[in-house]
C-alpha cells in the first residue's frame, strides 16, 4: 500500500513539474511576434550531397518536432539535391507560439559523421541553416486615415480640349501630412469624383508603405546572417567518434543523438529561451559567433 502511494505521489510530482516547466516556457514567449505562425526555411551549406542530405535530416527533425508539439506543419517548397537530400525547403508552422518556439532554432547546424556517400568511410562535417520569420497576414487595403492628417488642394485640370474641357477647379491633389505621400486625380468630371479616386490611390500607397515597413521589421528579426560554414554554428550533432548534440549558445548537451534527430528538441529550446531571457542583449542570440571554442571537434 505504501509503495503504491509513493508511486502515485511520484507521478503527481512529475506531472506538476512538467506543468510548471510549460508555464515557464510560455512566460518566456512574450515577444511581439512570438504568438504568430512561422515561416521556416532550410538551406544546405557548401559540400554538395553531404550537406544536402543533412538538410533533409533537419527537415525531418523539425517536422517530427512540430508533430510532437501539436503544431500544424505545411511543407510549401522543396528543392531536391542532385543525388540525395534537399538544397532547400520552406515550411509553415501553425499553432500556439509557433514562431516563439521555432525561432530558438534559427542559425547554422553542424553534423559530424562517417559519410554514407564516401566509399572510403571517412569522417565528414556538413552544415545547414534554418531561417525563421513570423508569418504576418497582409495588411488590410482599407487603410484608416484621419481627416486632420490630410491636405486637399484643388486646381484646374489640364485637358486636350473637346466638349468635355474642364474649366473649373475640379482636379484634386491629396497630401498625407505625416508621410508626405500624395495622390491626385483630374480625369473625372466632378471634384467629388476626382477626390474619391485620389483617396483610393492614397490608401493603396499608404498600404504599400505599411507593407514595406512591416517587411523591414521582419528583416530586423532575422538578425545578422552568418555563413553556413565553420565557426558560425549554433549547434553540433556529432555521430563519430562519439555521439553527442551540443548547443554552443547555452552549453546544453544530449548524448542520445537519434532521439534529438527524431524531434525531441524541447530541452534545447527551453534552455535557449531561458538563456535569452537572462542575457543583456537583444531577443535573438542565434547570430553570435557560434561558440567555436566550445566545439568538441575543435571547429
C-alpha positions as CSV (number, residue, x, y, z in Angstrom):
1,X,0.0,0.0,0.0
2,X,2.8,2.4,0.9
3,X,4.7,1.6,-2.3
4,X,1.5,2.3,-4.3
5,X,1.0,5.7,-2.7
6,X,4.7,6.5,-3.2
7,X,4.3,5.7,-6.9
8,X,1.2,7.8,-7.2
9,X,2.9,10.7,-5.4
10,X,6.0,10.4,-7.7
11,X,3.8,10.6,-10.8
12,X,1.9,13.5,-9.5
13,X,5.1,15.4,-8.7
14,X,6.5,14.7,-12.2
15,X,3.3,15.9,-13.8
16,X,3.3,19.1,-11.6
17,X,6.9,19.8,-12.5
18,X,6.1,19.3,-16.2
19,X,3.2,21.7,-15.9
20,X,5.4,24.3,-14.2
21,X,8.1,24.0,-16.9
22,X,5.4,24.5,-19.6
23,X,4.1,27.6,-17.8
24,X,7.6,29.0,-17.5
25,X,8.3,28.5,-21.2
26,X,5.0,30.2,-22.1
27,X,6.0,33.1,-19.9
28,X,9.3,33.4,-21.8
29,X,7.4,33.8,-25.1
30,X,6.2,37.3,-24.7
31,X,7.8,38.9,-27.8
32,X,5.8,40.9,-30.2
33,X,5.6,38.1,-32.8
34,X,6.0,35.1,-30.5
35,X,2.3,34.1,-30.8
36,X,2.4,34.2,-34.6
37,X,2.7,31.3,-37.0
38,X,6.1,30.9,-38.5
39,X,7.8,30.5,-41.9
40,X,10.9,28.4,-41.7
41,X,13.4,27.8,-44.5
42,X,16.3,25.3,-44.5
43,X,19.3,25.7,-46.7
44,X,22.1,23.3,-47.3
45,X,25.6,24.6,-46.9
46,X,28.6,24.1,-49.1
47,X,29.6,20.4,-49.6
48,X,27.1,19.1,-52.2
49,X,25.4,15.8,-51.4
50,X,26.7,15.7,-47.8
51,X,25.1,19.0,-46.8
52,X,22.0,18.4,-48.8
53,X,21.4,15.1,-47.0
54,X,22.0,16.9,-43.7
55,X,19.4,19.5,-44.7
56,X,16.9,16.7,-45.4
57,X,17.6,15.1,-42.0
58,X,17.0,18.5,-40.3
59,X,13.7,18.9,-42.3
60,X,12.6,15.5,-40.9
61,X,13.6,16.5,-37.4
62,X,11.6,19.7,-37.4
63,X,8.5,18.1,-38.9
64,X,8.7,15.4,-36.2
65,X,9.2,18.1,-33.6
66,X,6.2,20.0,-34.9
67,X,4.1,16.9,-34.6
68,X,5.2,16.3,-31.0
69,X,4.5,19.9,-30.2
70,X,1.0,19.8,-31.7
71,X,1.8,22.3,-34.4
72,X,0.5,22.1,-37.9
73,X,3.3,21.8,-40.5
74,X,2.7,22.8,-44.1
75,X,5.6,21.9,-46.4
76,X,5.4,24.6,-49.1
77,X,8.5,24.2,-51.3
78,X,11.3,21.6,-51.6
79,X,14.3,21.9,-54.0
80,X,15.8,18.4,-54.2
81,X,19.5,17.8,-54.3
82,X,21.2,16.3,-57.4
83,X,21.9,12.9,-55.8
84,X,20.2,12.9,-52.4
85,X,18.8,15.2,-49.8
86,X,17.5,18.7,-50.4
87,X,19.1,22.0,-51.4
88,X,16.4,24.0,-49.6
89,X,13.0,23.6,-48.1
90,X,10.3,26.0,-46.8
91,X,7.6,25.1,-44.4
92,X,5.0,26.9,-42.4
93,X,4.3,26.1,-38.8
94,X,0.9,27.0,-37.4
95,X,-0.2,26.8,-33.8
96,X,0.2,28.5,-30.4
97,X,3.5,30.3,-30.0
98,X,4.8,28.6,-33.2
99,X,7.2,31.5,-34.1
100,X,8.4,32.0,-30.5
101,X,9.4,28.3,-30.2
102,X,11.0,27.6,-33.5
103,X,12.8,31.0,-33.6
104,X,15.1,29.4,-30.9
105,X,16.4,27.1,-33.7
106,X,17.4,29.9,-36.1
107,X,21.0,29.5,-37.1
108,X,23.6,27.1,-38.6
109,X,23.5,23.4,-37.6
110,X,26.6,21.3,-37.9
111,X,26.8,17.5,-38.4
112,X,30.0,15.3,-37.9
113,X,29.7,11.7,-39.1
114,X,31.1,8.9,-41.2
115,X,29.7,9.7,-44.6
116,X,27.4,7.2,-46.1
117,X,28.3,8.6,-49.5
118,X,32.1,8.1,-49.1
119,X,33.4,4.7,-50.2
120,X,36.5,5.3,-48.1
121,X,34.2,5.7,-45.0
122,X,35.9,9.0,-44.0
123,X,34.5,11.4,-41.4
124,X,32.8,14.5,-42.9
125,X,31.5,17.7,-41.5
126,X,28.3,19.2,-43.0
127,X,26.4,22.4,-42.5
128,X,22.8,23.5,-43.0
129,X,21.0,26.6,-41.8
130,X,17.5,27.3,-40.6
131,X,16.0,30.8,-41.2
132,X,12.7,31.7,-39.4
133,X,10.4,34.7,-39.7
134,X,6.9,35.3,-38.3
135,X,4.0,34.8,-40.7
136,X,2.2,38.2,-40.8
137,X,-1.0,38.5,-42.7
138,X,-1.1,41.0,-45.5
139,X,-2.2,44.5,-44.3
140,X,-5.8,45.3,-45.0
141,X,-6.0,47.6,-48.0
142,X,-8.8,49.7,-46.4
143,X,-6.4,51.9,-44.5
144,X,-8.0,54.2,-42.0
145,X,-7.0,57.9,-42.4
146,X,-7.7,60.7,-40.0
147,X,-9.1,63.7,-41.9
148,X,-6.8,66.1,-39.9
149,X,-3.8,64.3,-41.4
150,X,-4.9,65.4,-44.9
151,X,-4.3,68.5,-47.0
152,X,-6.6,68.7,-50.0
153,X,-5.8,71.0,-52.9
154,X,-8.0,71.7,-55.9
155,X,-6.7,73.1,-59.2
156,X,-7.8,73.4,-62.8
157,X,-7.5,70.3,-64.7
158,X,-5.5,70.3,-67.9
159,X,-7.3,68.9,-70.9
160,X,-6.7,68.3,-74.6
161,X,-9.9,70.1,-75.4
162,X,-13.1,68.9,-76.8
163,X,-16.7,69.0,-75.4
164,X,-15.5,67.8,-72.0
165,X,-12.9,70.5,-71.4
166,X,-12.7,71.0,-67.7
167,X,-12.9,74.8,-66.9
168,X,-13.5,74.5,-63.2
169,X,-11.1,73.8,-60.3
170,X,-12.2,70.1,-60.2
171,X,-8.8,68.4,-60.1
172,X,-7.8,67.2,-56.6
173,X,-4.5,66.6,-55.0
174,X,-4.5,65.0,-51.5
175,X,-1.4,65.0,-49.3
176,X,-1.0,62.7,-46.3
177,X,0.9,65.1,-44.0
178,X,2.5,62.5,-41.7
179,X,4.2,60.7,-44.6
180,X,4.2,63.3,-47.4
181,X,2.6,60.8,-49.7
182,X,0.4,62.4,-52.4
183,X,-2.3,61.3,-54.8
184,X,-4.0,63.3,-57.4
185,X,-6.8,62.8,-59.9
186,X,-8.1,65.1,-62.7
187,X,-9.8,62.6,-65.1
188,X,-13.3,62.6,-63.6
189,X,-15.9,65.2,-64.4
190,X,-16.6,66.4,-60.9
191,X,-14.4,67.4,-58.0
192,X,-16.2,64.8,-55.8
193,X,-15.4,62.0,-58.3
194,X,-11.8,63.1,-58.5
195,X,-11.5,63.2,-54.7
196,X,-12.9,59.7,-54.4
197,X,-10.4,58.3,-56.9
198,X,-7.5,60.2,-55.3
199,X,-8.4,58.8,-51.9
200,X,-8.4,55.3,-53.2
201,X,-4.9,55.8,-54.7
202,X,-3.7,57.4,-51.5
203,X,-5.0,54.5,-49.4
204,X,-3.2,52.0,-51.7
205,X,0.0,53.9,-51.4
206,X,-0.2,54.0,-47.7
207,X,-1.0,50.3,-47.5
208,X,2.1,49.6,-49.7
209,X,4.2,51.7,-47.4
210,X,2.9,49.8,-44.4
211,X,3.8,46.5,-46.0
212,X,7.3,47.8,-46.8
213,X,7.8,48.9,-43.1
214,X,6.5,45.5,-42.0
215,X,8.9,43.7,-44.2
216,X,11.8,45.8,-42.8
217,X,10.8,44.8,-39.3
218,X,10.8,41.2,-40.3
219,X,14.3,41.6,-41.8
220,X,15.4,43.1,-38.4
221,X,14.1,39.9,-36.7
222,X,16.3,37.8,-38.9
223,X,19.4,39.4,-37.4
224,X,22.8,39.2,-38.9
225,X,23.1,36.4,-41.5
226,X,26.1,34.2,-40.9
227,X,27.8,32.0,-43.5
228,X,26.8,28.3,-43.5
229,X,30.2,27.0,-42.5
230,X,32.8,26.6,-39.7
231,X,32.6,28.9,-36.8
232,X,29.0,30.0,-37.3
233,X,27.1,27.0,-35.9
234,X,24.7,27.3,-33.1
235,X,24.7,23.5,-32.5
236,X,26.8,20.5,-33.3
237,X,25.5,17.0,-33.9
238,X,28.3,14.5,-33.5
239,X,27.8,10.9,-34.6
240,X,31.5,9.9,-34.8
241,X,33.9,9.3,-33.0
242,X,31.3,9.6,-30.2
243,X,27.6,10.6,-30.0
244,X,26.6,14.0,-28.7
245,X,24.4,17.0,-29.5
246,X,25.7,20.3,-28.1
247,X,24.2,23.7,-28.3
248,X,27.1,26.3,-28.3
249,X,24.9,29.1,-27.1
250,X,23.8,27.5,-23.9
251,X,26.2,24.6,-23.3
252,X,23.2,22.2,-23.3
253,X,24.3,18.7,-24.2
254,X,22.4,15.4,-25.0
255,X,24.1,12.1,-25.6
256,X,21.1,10.4,-27.5
257,X,21.5,11.9,-31.0
258,X,18.9,9.7,-32.5
259,X,16.3,11.0,-30.1
260,X,17.1,14.6,-30.9
261,X,17.0,13.9,-34.7
262,X,13.6,12.3,-34.1
263,X,12.3,15.6,-33.0
264,X,13.0,15.8,-29.2
265,X,14.1,19.4,-29.2
266,X,12.3,20.7,-26.1
267,X,15.4,20.6,-23.9
268,X,17.4,22.8,-26.3
269,X,14.6,25.2,-27.0
270,X,13.8,25.7,-23.3
271,X,17.4,26.2,-22.4
272,X,17.8,28.8,-25.2
273,X,14.7,30.7,-24.2
274,X,15.9,30.9,-20.6
275,X,19.4,31.9,-21.8
276,X,17.9,34.6,-24.0
277,X,15.7,36.0,-21.1
278,X,18.7,36.2,-18.8
279,X,21.0,37.8,-21.4
280,X,21.6,41.5,-21.6
281,X,21.5,41.5,-25.4
282,X,18.6,41.5,-27.9
283,X,15.9,38.9,-28.1
284,X,17.8,36.9,-30.7
285,X,21.1,35.3,-29.7
286,X,21.4,33.0,-32.7
287,X,23.6,35.2,-34.8
288,X,26.6,35.1,-32.4
289,X,29.9,33.6,-33.1
290,X,28.7,30.1,-32.6
291,X,30.9,29.1,-29.7
292,X,33.7,27.6,-31.7
293,X,35.9,27.3,-28.7
294,X,33.4,25.0,-27.1
295,X,33.2,22.8,-30.2
296,X,34.1,19.2,-29.2
297,X,35.6,18.8,-32.6
298,X,37.6,22.0,-32.5
299,X,35.8,23.5,-35.5
